[in-house]
Amino acid sequence: MRFDRTTLLNIALIVIFGLALTQAEAYMGDYQIYILKLIFINAILALSLNLIYGFTGLFSLGHAGFMAIGAYVGALCTLLPEQKEIMWILDPIIWPFSVLHTPFWVAVIAGGLVAMIFAFIIAVPVLRLGDDYLGIATLGFAEIIRVVIVNATSITNGSLGIKGIPGEATLLTCYIWTVITLIVLARLIFSNFGNVLRCIRDNEIAAGVMGINVFRYKVLSFCVGAFFAGVGGALLGSHLSTIDPKMFNFLLTFNVLMFVVAGGLGSLTGSLLGATIVTILLEWLRAIEEPMDFGLFEIPGIPGMRMVVFSLILLGIILFRREGIMGTRELTWKTLFSLGRRKA
């Protein structure tokens, strides 16, 4: 295999950043580690939705459903049989889920694969729709998944959710999965496959006239995106150590959509930046919901003010930077070197 300068620089950056993260726990508090892991998980979710929406042009609102599938499959695979026997109080858990137990990495991959299988099942009828109708159909799918989770008590423990999930989603594990997601999607996007997806996004009729099997490529893109959404859901469940059906509502899909839109539709770099900035901003804005003492006067805490301020910031981005932070551009070594030469 031939390694050019860009590949070597990418490998060096990945290794150096990974080595730095191995020492992070010694210098950072639990809250900072929690936020870092959340950033990596959100980056996986943003990248997966950007493949579906940003690069292929499929307006999907079903990401929360794929995340729920990944989270529950991951939890069922990592929980010990003894934990399941104690926790399932509405209905006893059925076989083979009662004895199922796998290593964490196998559980994460299983969560992605099951999400991908469900994506393939719904892709056949749903992807023949377009634009708003596709969004409504995928949103309905996500709601169906949530209702099934509530009622399938002998498998999912119903509305009680699953608690005590082993916290094996370490900082390094989340980082490795983010790197895997980025590499896989980059290999797809910057190849002929990616060119076909952009062609479908820009003009589906013209793509069909040119002999492209539009439906086949749509299904492939949808399934790959769903796989990594399931992976992100499995990591999120392990990170939070508890999951329940109320977590996977439309608001969760909307949050992931915010990462993509803020970063830039059709930009992998934008997804990473969008997930990082929005995650930090949402946590930082929690301070404005607390009472503030300015000496002469005190402002009482207003619950929900965080989302009001964040919505105003998002509205400003849409009005004045409609294409997002990166637009369709990518941050590359060539760009950085050219900026360095200009400053010099």
C-alpha positions as a printed NumPy array, in Angstrom:
array([[  0.   ,   0.   ,   0.   ],
       [  1.338,   3.437,  -0.934],
       [  1.223,   6.13 ,   1.736],
       [  1.317,   9.743,   0.599],
       [  2.011,  12.745,   2.82 ],
       [ -1.675,  13.355,   3.602],
       [ -2.232,   9.753,   4.729],
       [  0.851,   9.808,   6.965],
       [ -0.235,  13.113,   8.528],
       [ -3.733,  11.725,   9.166],
       [ -2.323,   8.592,  10.817],
       [  0.044,  10.689,  12.944],
       [ -2.795,  12.989,  14.055],
       [ -5.061,  10.047,  14.957],
       [ -2.316,   8.322,  16.965],
       [ -1.186,  11.488,  18.773],
       [ -4.753,  12.444,  19.691],
       [ -5.451,   8.875,  20.853],
       [ -2.327,   8.861,  23.05 ],
       [ -3.382,  12.196,  24.534],
       [ -6.809,  10.769,  25.387],
       [ -5.225,   7.828,  27.231],
       [ -3.75 ,  10.38 ,  29.649],
       [ -6.849,  12.584,  29.774],
       [ -8.403,  10.907,  32.801],
       [ -5.361,  11.821,  34.906],
       [ -5.74 ,  15.55 ,  34.151],
       [ -9.477,  16.012,  33.587],
       [-12.45 ,  15.698,  35.894],
       [-15.367,  13.307,  35.512],
       [-17.595,  16.012,  34.025],
       [-15.044,  16.928,  31.345],
       [-14.601,  13.254,  30.468],
       [-18.389,  12.895,  30.28 ],
       [-18.633,  15.816,  27.821],
       [-15.755,  14.504,  25.69 ],
       [-17.4  ,  11.096,  25.347],
       [-20.695,  12.767,  24.476],
       [-18.944,  14.805,  21.766],
       [-17.509,  11.648,  20.166],
       [-20.886,   9.862,  20.266],
       [-22.674,  12.894,  18.814],
       [-20.022,  13.103,  16.089],
       [-20.811,   9.506,  15.058],
       [-24.523,  10.325,  14.905],
       [-23.924,  13.536,  12.943],
       [-21.674,  11.795,  10.422],
       [-24.196,   9.005,   9.883],
       [-27.11 ,  11.428,   9.325],
       [-24.977,  13.598,   7.044],
       [-24.387,  10.59 ,   4.806],
       [-28.147,  10.101,   4.458],
       [-29.292,  13.718,   4.307],
       [-26.273,  15.835,   3.406],
       [-24.68 ,  13.641,   0.735],
       [-27.632,  11.637,  -0.597],
       [-30.395,  14.185,  -0.091],
       [-32.73 ,  11.837,   1.807],
       [-34.688,  13.878,   4.356],
       [-34.807,  11.229,   7.089],
       [-36.254,  11.88 ,  10.548],
       [-35.927,   8.304,  11.774],
       [-32.482,   8.488,  13.379],
       [-33.884,   8.203,  16.902],
       [-35.452,   4.855,  15.965],
       [-32.125,   3.424,  14.752],
       [-30.399,   4.751,  17.876],
       [-33.039,   3.101,  20.062],
       [-32.497,  -0.238,  18.326],
       [-28.731,   0.015,  18.77 ],
       [-29.047,   1.06 ,  22.421],
       [-31.405,  -1.773,  23.38 ],
       [-29.493,  -4.438,  21.446],
       [-26.237,  -3.24 ,  23.022],
       [-27.781,  -3.295,  26.505],
       [-29.279,  -6.781,  26.069],
       [-25.906,  -8.082,  24.882],
       [-23.807,  -6.592,  27.706],
       [-26.067,  -7.124,  30.721],
       [-25.4  , -10.25 ,  32.758],
       [-28.195, -12.88 ,  32.91 ],
       [-28.462, -12.319,  36.672],
       [-29.074,  -8.599,  36.159],
       [-31.81 ,  -9.311,  33.62 ],
       [-33.567, -11.738,  35.939],
       [-33.711,  -9.115,  38.698],
       [-34.572,  -6.123,  36.511],
       [-37.432,  -7.534,  34.391],
       [-40.326,  -7.212,  36.862],
       [-43.275,  -6.494,  34.54 ],
       [-42.736,  -9.703,  32.554],
       [-39.896, -12.231,  32.769],
       [-37.378, -11.765,  29.979],
       [-37.732, -14.432,  27.293],
       [-35.109, -16.767,  25.874],
       [-32.599, -16.274,  24.19 ],
       [-32.323, -12.71 ,  25.535],
       [-32.296, -14.041,  29.095],
       [-28.977, -15.849,  28.549],
       [-27.481, -13.554,  25.896],
       [-24.141, -12.056,  26.905],
       [-21.354, -10.858,  24.61 ],
       [-18.217,  -8.689,  24.831],
       [-18.846,  -4.967,  24.503],
       [-17.411,  -4.535,  21.014],
       [-19.533,  -7.41 ,  19.731],
       [-22.575,  -5.772,  21.341],
       [-21.87 ,  -2.442,  19.611],
       [-21.458,  -4.112,  16.212],
       [-24.633,  -6.157,  16.825],
       [-26.53 ,  -2.95 ,  17.616],
       [-25.389,  -1.461,  14.315],
       [-26.219,  -4.588,  12.324],
       [-29.734,  -4.934,  13.75 ],
       [-30.38 ,  -1.238,  13.039],
       [-29.137,  -1.784,   9.485],
       [-31.475,  -4.772,   9.019],
       [-34.457,  -2.672,  10.13 ],
       [-33.304,   0.124,   7.819],
       [-33.241,  -2.273,   4.877],
       [-36.741,  -3.542,   5.711],
       [-38.277,  -0.062,   5.745],
       [-36.093,   1.283,   2.914],
       [-37.846,  -0.764,   0.245],
       [-41.254,   0.93 ,   0.628],
       [-40.186,   4.253,   2.204],
       [-37.37 ,   5.355,  -0.099],
       [-39.738,   5.399,  -3.062],
       [-41.201,   8.518,  -1.458],
       [-39.507,  11.87 ,  -1.702],
       [-38.843,  15.065,   0.218],
       [-41.435,  15.808,   2.93 ],
       [-43.236,  12.486,   2.511],
       [-39.993,  10.614,   3.243],
       [-39.461,  12.69 ,   6.375],
       [-42.989,  11.939,   7.61 ],
       [-42.625,   8.216,   6.875],
       [-39.269,   7.894,   8.673],
       [-40.597,   9.923,  11.599],
       [-43.501,   7.477,  11.801],
       [-41.031,   4.573,  11.772],
       [-39.136,   6.064,  14.735],
       [-42.383,   6.463,  16.664],
       [-43.395,   2.862,  15.856],
       [-40.064,   1.624,  17.219],
       [-40.607,   3.61 ,  20.422],
       [-44.131,   2.224,  20.884],
       [-42.925,  -1.338,  20.24 ],
       [-40.203,  -0.88 ,  22.882],
       [-42.827,   0.28 ,  25.395],
       [-45.065,  -2.73 ,  24.756],
       [-42.48 ,  -5.507,  24.257],
       [-41.972,  -5.814,  28.006],
       [-40.638,  -9.385,  27.858],
       [-37.71 ,  -8.131,  25.748],
       [-37.19 ,  -4.431,  26.527],
       [-38.657,  -4.162,  30.063],
       [-41.222,  -1.737,  28.686],
       [-41.553,   1.785,  30.031],
       [-39.307,   0.981,  33.013],
       [-36.302,   0.975,  30.731],
       [-32.986,  -0.733,  31.361],
       [-30.665,   0.373,  34.147],
       [-27.232,  -0.681,  35.297],
       [-25.805,  -1.053,  31.778],
       [-22.043,  -1.706,  32.102],
       [-20.171,   1.527,  31.43 ],
       [-17.719,   0.033,  28.963],
       [-17.949,   2.966,  26.56 ],
       [-14.654,   4.475,  27.679],
       [-13.227,   7.694,  26.278],
       [-10.763,   5.794,  24.092],
       [-13.485,   3.397,  22.86 ],
       [-15.754,   6.277,  21.803],
       [-12.804,   7.933,  20.067],
       [-11.871,   4.756,  18.187],
       [-15.451,   4.326,  16.954],
       [-15.527,   7.968,  15.834],
       [-12.316,   7.422,  13.866],
       [-13.714,   4.206,  12.331],
       [-16.912,   6.021,  11.311],
       [-14.967,   8.928,   9.816],
       [-12.585,   6.677,   7.868],
       [-15.363,   4.462,   6.466],
       [-17.51 ,   7.405,   5.406],
       [-14.548,   9.304,   3.982],
       [-13.584,   6.269,   1.885],
       [-17.151,   6.11 ,   0.602],
       [-17.684,   9.816,   0.032],
       [-14.378,  10.533,  -1.722],
       [-14.808,   7.694,  -4.194],
       [-17.025,   7.047,  -7.187],
       [-19.727,   5.912,  -4.764],
       [-19.73 ,   9.368,  -3.183],
       [-19.866,  11.043,  -6.59 ],
       [-22.97 ,   8.993,  -7.405],
       [-24.603,  10.027,  -4.108],
       [-23.962,  13.709,  -4.851],
       [-25.397,  13.247,  -8.325],
       [-28.559,  11.722,  -6.849],
       [-28.783,  14.564,  -4.325],
       [-28.408,  17.301,  -6.941],
       [-30.659,  15.836,  -9.64 ],
       [-32.231,  12.431,  -9.157],
       [-33.874,  12.406, -12.595],
       [-30.603,  13.194, -14.369],
       [-28.857,  10.44 , -12.364],
       [-31.452,   7.917, -13.512],
       [-31.13 ,   9.026, -17.134],
       [-27.353,   8.485, -16.924],
       [-27.958,   4.825, -16.054],
       [-27.467,   5.017, -12.288],
       [-29.577,   2.625, -10.227],
       [-30.866,   5.421,  -7.996],
       [-32.935,   3.231,  -5.674],
       [-30.022,   0.834,  -5.032],
       [-27.677,   3.638,  -4.025],
       [-30.338,   5.215,  -1.833],
       [-30.83 ,   1.932,   0.032],
       [-27.073,   1.467,   0.478],
       [-26.633,   4.99 ,   1.848],
       [-29.646,   4.619,   4.145],
       [-28.422,   1.284,   5.535],
       [-24.845,   2.457,   6.136],
       [-26.126,   5.549,   7.926],
       [-28.468,   3.405,  10.031],
       [-25.592,   1.068,  10.972],
       [-23.554,   3.893,  12.471],
       [-26.668,   5.354,  14.118],
       [-27.099,   1.972,  15.833],
       [-23.439,   2.034,  16.863],
       [-23.93 ,   5.516,  18.307],
       [-27.034,   4.35 ,  20.171],
       [-25.169,   1.389,  21.71 ],
       [-22.335,   3.674,  22.835],
       [-24.822,   6.216,  24.221],
       [-26.61 ,   3.537,  26.261],
       [-23.328,   2.339,  27.775],
       [-22.225,   5.929,  28.369],
       [-25.41 ,   6.882,  30.243],
       [-25.763,   3.4  ,  31.876],
       [-29.546,   3.698,  31.637],
       [-32.032,   3.898,  28.764],
       [-35.798,   4.182,  28.459],
       [-38.256,   4.742,  25.573],
       [-38.762,   8.445,  26.397],
       [-35.149,   9.172,  25.45 ],
       [-35.681,   8.26 ,  21.809],
       [-38.309,  10.787,  20.791],
       [-38.313,  13.315,  17.966],
       [-36.24 ,  15.779,  20.013],
       [-33.273,  13.396,  19.81 ],
       [-33.461,  13.298,  16.004],
       [-33.802,  17.083,  15.993],
       [-30.63 ,  17.426,  18.07 ],
       [-28.669,  15.271,  15.623],
       [-30.13 ,  17.279,  12.751],
       [-28.86 ,  20.442,  14.464],
       [-25.311,  19.059,  14.499],
       [-25.476,  18.422,  10.758],
       [-27.119,  21.692,   9.747],
       [-24.898,  23.835,  11.987],
       [-21.754,  22.128,  10.706],
       [-22.751,  22.059,   7.062],
       [-24.727,  19.643,   4.913],
       [-22.369,  17.637,   2.741],
       [-19.233,  18.154,   4.862],
       [-17.68 ,  15.487,   7.114],
       [-15.52 ,  18.122,   8.783],
       [-18.627,  20.207,   9.331],
       [-20.334,  17.312,  11.122],
       [-17.393,  16.995,  13.515],
       [-17.33 ,  20.746,  14.19 ],
       [-21.102,  20.973,  14.492],
       [-21.294,  18.086,  16.986],
       [-18.434,  19.554,  19.045],
       [-19.686,  23.141,  19.149],
       [-23.367,  22.352,  19.716],
       [-22.647,  19.769,  22.445],
       [-20.377,  22.178,  24.336],
       [-22.825,  25.046,  23.828],
       [-25.782,  23.058,  25.154],
       [-23.821,  22.165,  28.294],
       [-22.366,  25.653,  28.768],
       [-25.796,  27.278,  28.473],
       [-27.001,  25.321,  31.513],
       [-25.441,  28.119,  33.581],
       [-28.091,  30.613,  32.495],
       [-30.816,  28.447,  34.066],
       [-29.195,  28.889,  37.496],
       [-29.833,  31.906,  39.761],
       [-27.307,  34.713,  39.091],
       [-26.223,  37.174,  41.783],
       [-24.858,  40.521,  40.501],
       [-24.522,  42.12 ,  43.928],
       [-27.165,  44.833,  43.658],
       [-29.741,  42.513,  42.171],
       [-30.289,  38.814,  41.627],
       [-31.809,  37.084,  38.601],
       [-33.73 ,  33.922,  39.486],
       [-33.127,  30.776,  37.487],
       [-35.542,  30.247,  34.606],
       [-36.036,  26.587,  33.617],
       [-35.91 ,  26.093,  29.862],
       [-34.05 ,  29.356,  29.17 ],
       [-31.096,  27.326,  27.874],
       [-33.092,  26.05 ,  24.897],
       [-34.537,  29.523,  24.228],
       [-31.072,  31.055,  23.949],
       [-29.807,  28.114,  21.935],
       [-32.765,  28.402,  19.541],
       [-31.935,  32.077,  18.997],
       [-28.303,  31.174,  18.239],
       [-29.442,  28.478,  15.817],
       [-31.83 ,  30.955,  14.183],
       [-28.909,  33.349,  13.72 ],
       [-26.861,  30.612,  12.042],
       [-29.725,  29.821,   9.666],
       [-30.261,  33.494,   8.792],
       [-26.652,  34.63 ,   8.411],
       [-24.781,  31.388,   7.692],
       [-27.383,  29.267,   5.958],
       [-24.848,  26.761,   4.607],
       [-23.474,  26.06 ,   8.098],
       [-19.966,  26.483,   9.446],
       [-18.211,  24.582,   6.65 ],
       [-20.892,  24.499,   3.957],
       [-19.864,  21.707,   1.601],
       [-16.137,  22.321,   2.123],
       [-13.711,  20.067,   3.976],
       [-10.84 ,  21.047,   6.243],
       [ -7.776,  19.365,   4.701],
       [ -4.025,  19.502,   5.221],
       [ -3.716,  21.292,   1.896],
       [ -6.047,  24.023,   3.146],
       [ -4.112,  24.404,   6.395],
       [ -0.763,  24.583,   4.585],
       [ -2.097,  27.175,   2.149],
       [ -3.383,  29.303,   5.042],
       [  0.019,  29.018,   6.714],
       [  1.783,  30.209,   3.561],
       [ -0.596,  33.166,   3.226],
       [  0.121,  34.288,   6.786],
       [  3.848,  33.851,   6.215]])
